[in-house]
Amino acid sequence: MENAWDEVLPKYLFQVGKQLPLGDRSQETLVQLYQPIIGASALALYFSFLGEIKWQYGLSEIALHADLLTDLNVGLQLFFEDRQKLEAIGLLKSYYQEDAQLGRKYLYELQEPLTPEAFLQDSLLHFLLKEYVSETKYERLLQRFKPKTLDTTGFQEVTKKFKQIYSFNESRFSENFGRLEESAADFSLESPPGIEQGEDLDWQLIEANLARLGVTTSLTAEEKQDIFVHHVMYGYEEIELSELLARTSNLTEQKISLKDFHKAVRQAAQTMPVMKKNTDDTPLTEPQIKLSETDQKIRRENTLKAEGFSPQDIELIKEAELYPPMTYFQALKEAKGGFIGDPEVWIVKNLVDRSGLPAAVVNILIHYVLVAKNAPVLNGTYVNSIANEWAQSGIKTPEAALKHARDLNNKPKQTKNYRNTNRKVRREKVPEWMNQKTLPEAQIAPERQAELDEMLKDFLKEGD
């Protein structure tokens, strides 16, 4: 047992902070699920810390540990053990600094408890709870926190969509999008779900390979989301991903470092061969399953020709489907004699993570901005405006993206009024991003377009 007097003294100062007030269900979660494991005195310490915080600042006033011990009516050793229990189960982070005049000062950061659903989906926490409570209590807790499904059998849904009730100035929204994104980042506590992970990665294989490489850990939902985003961006598969994760993990603490993983992925992308994606992520229909891969490609090419796409268009669509966004982006940049800046990496990651657009559609968007519009770099506000408009238009395939962009380019830029008796007149017009002052497609010389296409093909073939 560690001696508390070696770590903290009653005369040491401390402050407590938390990002947000305790959630509505969190108190129930703490009492019903956490308390059986950490004990009543550790839970009392959590709530005592919580009561110190001034929520207008998210931080408490500076106080002495001696005052805290008096309030809790506990000794230093028990306080220290309870603090460690909170830290170990993920409810508290502890920091300290040495001050020449004031001595050691601690900063405690309270963490929001997991939701009951997340707690019971965590195999280790679930197991500990089962060990600490009786079988009867355990069954009651499962029943209490089990998500309830509302039976809507026999009912017809009449829920209104957002745009059926609310209207707004889309031009002003586009103009303010950048500022809104920056403001929204201040309220982000964790990465949103964004894209669906689906069946694209074998997480059991990744974790098994991590264990073989000396990292025994269960990946969290946040870690899986981040890893999946980089799988889509760069095309790395399970073995490569697990090796990159193991290389950047803390073997002593058995923890994944996402920050170091991001650096390793980018460094590896500079040296590893070009990665190819599966050529088609869409499920095959019954007649297609009976066709060979060659016959399927021929059928798809003939379908695209029948829809009016030129041979150059078909080649562009095929390349967009074949390569992950960062490989494709790198190829376009090198074809133009440029390089990928750090902000552009973040823009592509944000596109993959949040837009919901398939990787092939992201590639067409990148091609549209860098080649069709001849922009030297990706601009976050401009790219996000396009991605939002494409997502709202239901663009799911590269050919649909190509056709949509051309249709909008050819659409007359006058406005039309549509009258609705229940609300104000709404003005429908070409999306704002179509009016950005970048070079239009028609101004790119055919010779330069052909040169870029050839350079792109040569770069992508290097990894074949």
C-alpha positions as CSV (number, residue, x, y, z in Angstrom):
1,M,0.0,0.0,0.0
2,E,1.3,3.4,-0.9
3,N,1.9,5.9,1.9
4,A,-0.2,9.0,1.3
5,W,2.3,11.2,3.2
6,D,4.8,10.5,0.5
7,E,2.5,12.0,-2.1
8,V,0.2,14.7,-0.6
9,L,0.2,16.7,2.6
10,P,-2.7,18.5,4.3
11,K,-0.9,21.9,3.7
12,Y,-0.8,21.4,-0.1
13,L,-3.2,23.6,-2.1
14,F,-5.7,22.2,-4.7
15,Q,-8.3,23.3,-7.2
16,V,-11.0,21.2,-8.9
17,G,-12.4,21.7,-12.4
18,K,-14.9,20.0,-14.7
19,Q,-15.9,20.8,-18.3
20,L,-19.6,20.8,-17.7
21,P,-22.1,20.3,-14.8
22,L,-23.0,16.8,-14.0
23,G,-25.5,15.3,-16.5
24,D,-29.1,14.6,-15.5
25,R,-28.6,10.8,-15.4
26,S,-25.1,10.9,-14.1
27,Q,-25.9,11.0,-10.4
28,E,-28.0,7.9,-10.8
29,T,-25.2,6.2,-12.7
30,L,-22.7,7.1,-10.0
31,V,-24.8,5.8,-7.2
32,Q,-26.2,2.6,-8.8
33,L,-23.3,1.5,-11.0
34,Y,-20.1,3.1,-9.8
35,Q,-20.6,3.1,-6.0
36,P,-20.7,-0.7,-5.6
37,I,-17.2,-0.8,-7.1
38,I,-15.5,2.3,-5.7
39,G,-17.3,2.4,-2.3
40,A,-19.3,5.1,-0.5
41,S,-16.3,7.2,0.7
42,A,-14.8,7.5,-2.8
43,L,-18.2,8.6,-4.1
44,A,-18.5,11.1,-1.3
45,L,-15.1,12.5,-2.4
46,Y,-16.4,12.9,-6.0
47,F,-19.5,14.8,-4.8
48,S,-17.4,16.9,-2.4
49,F,-15.1,17.9,-5.3
50,L,-18.2,18.6,-7.4
51,G,-19.6,21.0,-4.8
52,E,-16.4,23.1,-4.8
53,I,-16.7,24.1,-8.4
54,K,-18.0,27.6,-9.4
55,W,-19.8,26.8,-12.7
56,Q,-19.4,30.2,-14.3
57,Y,-15.6,29.4,-14.3
58,G,-15.7,25.6,-14.4
59,L,-13.1,25.8,-11.5
60,S,-13.1,25.9,-7.7
61,E,-11.3,28.4,-5.6
62,I,-7.9,27.5,-4.3
63,A,-8.1,25.6,-1.0
64,L,-6.1,23.5,1.4
65,H,-6.3,19.7,1.5
66,A,-6.6,20.1,5.3
67,D,-10.0,21.8,4.8
68,L,-11.2,19.1,2.5
69,L,-10.2,16.4,5.0
70,T,-12.1,18.2,7.7
71,D,-15.2,18.5,5.5
72,L,-15.1,14.8,4.7
73,N,-14.1,13.8,8.2
74,V,-11.5,11.4,6.9
75,G,-7.8,10.9,7.4
76,L,-5.2,11.6,4.7
77,Q,-4.6,7.9,3.9
78,L,-8.3,7.2,3.3
79,F,-8.5,10.3,1.1
80,F,-5.5,9.3,-0.9
81,E,-6.9,5.8,-1.5
82,D,-10.3,7.1,-2.5
83,R,-8.6,9.6,-4.9
84,Q,-6.8,6.7,-6.5
85,K,-10.0,4.7,-6.8
86,L,-11.6,7.6,-8.7
87,E,-8.6,8.0,-10.9
88,A,-8.4,4.3,-11.8
89,I,-12.0,4.0,-12.8
90,G,-11.9,7.1,-15.0
91,L,-13.8,9.6,-12.8
92,L,-10.8,11.8,-12.0
93,K,-7.5,13.1,-13.4
94,S,-4.9,14.5,-11.1
95,Y,-2.1,16.9,-11.8
96,Y,0.4,18.8,-9.7
97,Q,3.0,21.5,-10.0
98,E,5.8,22.7,-7.7
99,D,5.8,26.3,-6.7
100,A,8.9,27.9,-5.1
101,Q,6.8,30.0,-2.7
102,L,3.6,28.0,-2.2
103,G,4.9,24.5,-2.4
104,R,3.1,21.7,-4.3
105,K,-0.3,22.5,-5.8
106,Y,-2.7,19.9,-7.1
107,L,-5.3,20.3,-9.9
108,Y,-8.1,17.8,-10.0
109,E,-10.2,17.4,-13.1
110,L,-13.5,15.5,-12.6
111,Q,-14.7,13.3,-15.5
112,E,-18.2,12.7,-16.5
113,P,-19.3,9.1,-15.7
114,L,-20.1,6.8,-18.5
115,T,-23.8,6.5,-19.5
116,P,-25.4,3.3,-18.1
117,E,-25.4,1.9,-21.7
118,A,-21.7,2.6,-22.1
119,F,-20.9,1.3,-18.6
120,L,-22.6,-2.0,-19.2
121,Q,-21.1,-2.4,-22.6
122,D,-17.6,-2.1,-21.1
123,S,-16.8,-5.8,-20.3
124,L,-14.4,-5.0,-17.5
125,L,-16.7,-2.6,-15.6
126,H,-19.7,-4.9,-16.2
127,F,-17.7,-7.8,-14.7
128,L,-16.6,-5.8,-11.7
129,L,-20.2,-4.7,-11.0
130,K,-21.4,-8.3,-11.2
131,E,-18.6,-9.3,-8.7
132,Y,-19.5,-6.6,-6.2
133,V,-23.3,-6.9,-6.0
134,S,-25.7,-9.8,-5.3
135,E,-27.3,-11.7,-8.1
136,T,-30.7,-10.3,-7.3
137,K,-29.3,-6.7,-7.3
138,Y,-27.4,-7.4,-10.5
139,E,-30.6,-8.5,-12.3
140,R,-32.5,-5.5,-11.0
141,L,-29.8,-3.1,-12.3
142,L,-29.8,-4.7,-15.8
143,Q,-33.6,-4.4,-16.0
144,R,-33.5,-0.8,-14.7
145,F,-31.0,0.4,-17.3
146,K,-31.9,-1.7,-20.2
147,P,-33.0,0.6,-23.1
148,K,-36.7,0.5,-23.6
149,T,-38.2,0.3,-27.1
150,L,-41.5,2.1,-27.8
151,D,-44.0,-0.1,-29.6
152,T,-45.3,1.9,-32.6
153,T,-47.2,-1.0,-34.2
154,G,-50.4,0.2,-35.7
155,F,-49.3,3.8,-35.7
156,Q,-48.4,6.0,-38.7
157,E,-45.5,8.4,-38.2
158,V,-46.4,12.0,-38.9
159,T,-43.2,13.7,-37.7
160,K,-42.3,16.8,-39.6
161,K,-38.9,17.3,-41.2
162,F,-36.8,20.3,-40.2
163,K,-37.3,22.2,-43.5
164,Q,-41.0,21.7,-43.5
165,I,-41.3,24.0,-40.4
166,Y,-38.2,26.2,-40.3
167,S,-36.8,28.4,-43.0
168,F,-33.5,30.3,-43.1
169,N,-31.4,32.4,-45.5
170,E,-29.1,29.8,-47.1
171,S,-26.8,32.5,-48.5
172,R,-26.2,33.9,-45.0
173,F,-25.7,30.5,-43.6
174,S,-23.0,29.7,-46.2
175,E,-21.3,33.0,-45.5
176,N,-21.2,32.3,-41.7
177,F,-20.4,28.6,-42.0
178,G,-16.7,29.1,-41.1
179,R,-17.4,31.1,-38.0
180,L,-20.1,28.6,-36.9
181,E,-17.7,25.7,-37.3
182,E,-15.1,27.5,-35.2
183,S,-17.6,28.2,-32.5
184,A,-18.9,24.6,-32.6
185,A,-15.4,23.3,-32.0
186,D,-15.4,25.0,-28.5
187,F,-18.3,22.8,-27.5
188,S,-16.9,19.5,-28.8
189,L,-16.1,17.1,-25.9
190,E,-15.6,14.0,-28.1
191,S,-15.6,13.0,-31.7
192,P,-19.1,12.5,-33.1
193,P,-20.1,9.3,-34.7
194,G,-19.9,10.7,-38.3
195,I,-19.5,7.8,-40.6
196,E,-20.7,4.3,-40.0
197,Q,-18.0,1.7,-39.2
198,G,-20.1,-1.1,-40.7
199,E,-18.3,-4.4,-41.4
200,D,-15.3,-2.8,-43.1
201,L,-12.8,-3.5,-40.3
202,D,-12.3,-6.7,-38.3
203,W,-11.8,-5.2,-34.8
204,Q,-11.1,-8.7,-33.3
205,L,-8.2,-9.2,-35.7
206,I,-6.8,-5.7,-34.9
207,E,-7.0,-6.3,-31.1
208,A,-5.6,-9.8,-31.5
209,N,-2.6,-8.5,-33.6
210,L,-2.1,-5.7,-31.0
211,A,-1.9,-8.4,-28.3
212,R,0.6,-10.3,-30.3
213,L,2.7,-7.1,-30.6
214,G,2.5,-6.6,-26.8
215,V,-0.5,-4.2,-26.4
216,T,-3.3,-5.8,-24.5
217,T,-6.2,-3.4,-24.6
218,S,-9.9,-3.1,-25.6
219,L,-10.3,-0.3,-28.1
220,T,-12.9,2.3,-27.1
221,A,-15.6,3.6,-29.4
222,E,-13.7,6.9,-29.8
223,E,-10.5,5.0,-30.7
224,K,-12.4,2.8,-33.2
225,Q,-14.0,5.8,-34.9
226,D,-10.6,7.5,-35.2
227,I,-8.9,4.4,-36.6
228,F,-11.7,3.8,-39.0
229,V,-11.5,7.3,-40.3
230,H,-7.8,6.8,-41.1
231,H,-8.5,3.5,-42.7
232,V,-10.9,5.3,-45.1
233,M,-8.5,8.2,-45.6
234,Y,-5.3,6.2,-46.3
235,G,-6.6,2.7,-47.2
236,Y,-4.6,0.8,-44.5
237,E,-6.0,-2.6,-43.6
238,E,-6.1,-4.4,-40.2
239,I,-2.5,-5.6,-40.1
240,E,-1.0,-2.3,-41.1
241,L,-3.3,-0.4,-38.7
242,S,-2.5,-2.7,-35.7
243,E,1.3,-2.4,-36.4
244,L,1.0,1.4,-36.5
245,L,-1.0,1.4,-33.3
246,A,1.5,-0.8,-31.5
247,R,4.4,1.3,-32.7
248,T,2.9,4.4,-31.1
249,S,1.4,2.8,-27.9
250,N,2.6,3.2,-24.3
251,L,3.6,-0.4,-23.5
252,T,4.0,0.3,-19.8
253,E,0.4,1.7,-19.4
254,Q,-1.0,-0.4,-22.2
255,K,-2.6,2.6,-23.8
256,I,-3.2,3.8,-27.4
257,S,-1.8,7.2,-28.2
258,L,-4.1,8.6,-31.0
259,K,-1.9,11.7,-31.4
260,D,1.2,9.6,-32.1
261,F,-0.8,7.3,-34.2
262,H,-1.8,10.2,-36.5
263,K,1.8,11.2,-36.9
264,A,2.8,7.6,-37.7
265,V,0.1,7.2,-40.3
266,R,1.2,10.4,-42.1
267,Q,4.9,9.4,-42.0
268,A,4.1,5.9,-43.3
269,A,2.0,7.4,-46.1
270,Q,5.2,9.1,-47.4
271,T,7.1,5.9,-47.7
272,M,4.6,3.0,-48.0
273,P,3.3,2.0,-51.5
274,V,0.0,3.4,-52.8
275,M,-2.9,1.7,-51.1
276,K,-5.9,0.5,-53.2
277,K,-9.4,0.3,-51.9
278,N,-12.0,-2.3,-52.7
279,T,-13.3,-1.3,-56.1
280,D,-16.9,-1.3,-55.0
281,D,-18.3,-1.1,-51.5
282,T,-21.9,-1.5,-52.6
283,P,-23.6,-4.9,-52.1
284,L,-23.9,-6.9,-55.3
285,T,-27.4,-7.8,-56.5
286,E,-28.3,-11.4,-57.2
287,P,-27.5,-11.3,-61.0
288,Q,-24.2,-9.5,-60.4
289,I,-23.0,-12.2,-58.0
290,K,-23.0,-14.7,-60.8
291,L,-20.7,-12.5,-63.0
292,S,-17.0,-12.6,-62.9
293,E,-15.1,-9.6,-61.7
294,T,-14.1,-8.7,-65.3
295,D,-17.7,-9.0,-66.4
296,Q,-18.9,-6.8,-63.6
297,K,-16.4,-4.1,-64.6
298,I,-17.5,-4.3,-68.2
299,R,-21.1,-4.0,-67.2
300,R,-20.4,-1.0,-65.0
301,E,-18.4,0.7,-67.8
302,N,-21.2,0.1,-70.3
303,T,-23.8,1.5,-67.8
304,L,-21.7,4.6,-67.4
305,K,-21.4,5.0,-71.2
306,A,-25.1,4.6,-71.6
307,E,-25.6,7.4,-69.0
308,G,-23.6,9.7,-71.2
309,F,-20.2,9.7,-69.5
310,S,-17.2,10.2,-71.7
311,P,-14.1,7.8,-71.6
312,Q,-12.3,10.5,-69.6
313,D,-15.2,10.7,-67.1
314,I,-15.2,6.9,-66.7
315,E,-11.5,6.8,-66.0
316,L,-11.9,9.6,-63.4
317,I,-14.8,7.6,-61.8
318,K,-12.8,4.4,-61.7
319,E,-9.8,6.1,-60.1
320,A,-12.0,7.8,-57.5
321,E,-13.4,4.4,-56.5
322,L,-10.0,2.6,-56.5
323,Y,-8.0,4.8,-54.2
324,P,-8.4,6.2,-50.6
325,P,-8.8,10.0,-50.3
326,M,-5.3,10.8,-49.0
327,T,-3.6,8.8,-51.8
328,Y,-5.8,10.4,-54.4
329,F,-5.2,13.9,-52.9
330,Q,-1.4,13.3,-52.8
331,A,-1.5,12.2,-56.5
332,L,-3.3,15.4,-57.5
333,K,-1.0,17.6,-55.5
334,E,2.1,16.1,-57.0
335,A,0.6,16.2,-60.5
336,K,0.2,20.0,-60.0
337,G,3.7,20.4,-58.5
338,G,2.4,21.2,-55.0
339,F,2.3,19.6,-51.5
340,I,-0.3,18.8,-48.9
341,G,-0.3,21.3,-46.0
342,D,-1.2,20.4,-42.4
343,P,-4.6,22.3,-42.5
344,E,-5.5,20.3,-45.6
345,V,-5.0,17.0,-43.9
346,W,-7.4,18.2,-41.2
347,I,-9.9,19.2,-43.9
348,V,-9.8,15.8,-45.5
349,K,-10.1,14.0,-42.1
350,N,-13.1,16.3,-41.3
351,L,-14.7,15.4,-44.6
352,V,-14.3,11.7,-44.1
353,D,-15.3,11.8,-40.4
354,R,-18.3,14.1,-40.5
355,S,-19.7,14.6,-44.0
356,G,-21.1,11.0,-44.4
357,L,-19.9,11.1,-48.1
358,P,-18.4,7.9,-49.4
359,A,-14.6,8.0,-50.0
360,A,-15.1,7.9,-53.8
361,V,-17.4,11.0,-53.6
362,V,-14.8,12.8,-51.4
363,N,-12.2,12.1,-54.2
364,I,-14.5,13.7,-56.8
365,L,-14.9,16.7,-54.5
366,I,-11.2,17.0,-54.1
367,H,-10.7,16.7,-57.9
368,Y,-13.5,19.3,-58.5
369,V,-11.8,21.9,-56.3
370,L,-8.1,21.3,-57.3
371,V,-8.7,20.5,-61.0
372,A,-12.1,21.8,-62.2
373,K,-11.9,25.0,-60.2
374,N,-8.0,25.1,-60.4
375,A,-7.7,26.0,-56.7
376,P,-4.1,25.6,-55.3
377,V,-5.2,24.4,-51.9
378,L,-8.4,23.1,-50.2
379,N,-10.2,25.9,-48.3
380,G,-12.1,24.6,-45.3
381,T,-15.1,26.8,-45.6
382,Y,-15.4,26.3,-49.4
383,V,-15.0,22.5,-49.2
384,N,-17.4,22.2,-46.3
385,S,-20.0,24.2,-48.2
386,I,-19.8,21.8,-51.1
387,A,-19.8,18.7,-48.9
388,N,-22.9,19.9,-47.0
389,E,-24.7,20.6,-50.3
390,W,-23.8,17.2,-51.7
391,A,-24.8,15.4,-48.5
392,Q,-28.1,17.2,-48.4
393,S,-28.6,16.3,-52.1
394,G,-28.1,12.6,-51.3
395,I,-24.9,12.2,-53.4
396,K,-23.7,8.6,-52.8
397,T,-21.6,7.7,-56.0
398,P,-18.8,9.4,-57.9
399,E,-20.8,9.5,-61.1
400,A,-23.7,11.2,-59.2
401,A,-21.2,13.8,-57.8
402,L,-19.8,14.4,-61.2
403,K,-23.2,14.9,-62.8
404,H,-24.5,17.0,-60.0
405,A,-21.5,19.4,-60.1
406,R,-21.9,19.8,-63.9
407,D,-25.7,20.3,-63.7
408,L,-25.2,23.1,-61.2
409,N,-22.5,24.7,-63.3
410,N,-24.8,24.7,-66.3
411,K,-27.9,25.9,-64.3
412,P,-28.8,29.6,-64.9
413,K,-28.0,31.7,-61.8
414,Q,-31.4,33.4,-61.5
415,T,-33.6,32.9,-58.5
416,K,-37.1,31.5,-58.4
417,N,-39.8,32.2,-55.8
418,Y,-41.9,29.4,-54.4
419,R,-44.9,30.6,-52.4
420,N,-46.0,28.7,-49.3
421,T,-49.3,29.8,-47.6
422,N,-48.0,28.8,-44.2
423,R,-44.7,30.7,-44.1
424,K,-42.6,33.3,-45.8
425,V,-41.5,33.1,-49.4
426,R,-38.4,31.1,-49.8
427,R,-35.8,31.9,-52.5
428,E,-34.3,28.8,-54.2
429,K,-31.0,29.4,-55.9
430,V,-27.7,27.9,-57.0
431,P,-25.6,27.0,-53.9
432,E,-23.3,29.7,-52.8
433,W,-20.1,27.6,-53.3
434,M,-20.9,27.7,-57.1
435,N,-20.2,31.4,-57.1
436,Q,-16.8,31.3,-55.4
437,K,-14.1,33.3,-57.3
438,T,-12.0,30.3,-58.4
439,L,-11.2,29.6,-62.1
440,P,-14.2,28.0,-63.9
441,E,-13.8,24.7,-65.6
442,A,-13.9,26.2,-69.0
443,Q,-10.7,28.3,-68.4
444,I,-8.4,25.3,-68.0
445,A,-6.6,24.6,-71.2
446,P,-7.3,21.1,-72.7
447,E,-3.6,20.5,-72.9
448,R,-3.1,21.2,-69.2
449,Q,-6.1,19.0,-68.3
450,A,-4.6,16.1,-70.3
451,E,-1.2,16.7,-68.7
452,L,-2.7,16.6,-65.2
453,D,-4.6,13.4,-66.0
454,E,-1.5,11.7,-67.3
455,M,0.6,12.7,-64.2
456,L,-2.2,11.5,-61.9
457,K,-2.3,8.1,-63.7
458,D,1.5,7.8,-63.5
459,F,1.6,8.6,-59.8
460,L,-1.2,6.1,-58.9
461,K,0.3,3.4,-61.0
462,E,3.6,3.6,-59.0
463,G,1.9,1.5,-56.2
464,D,0.4,-1.1,-58.5
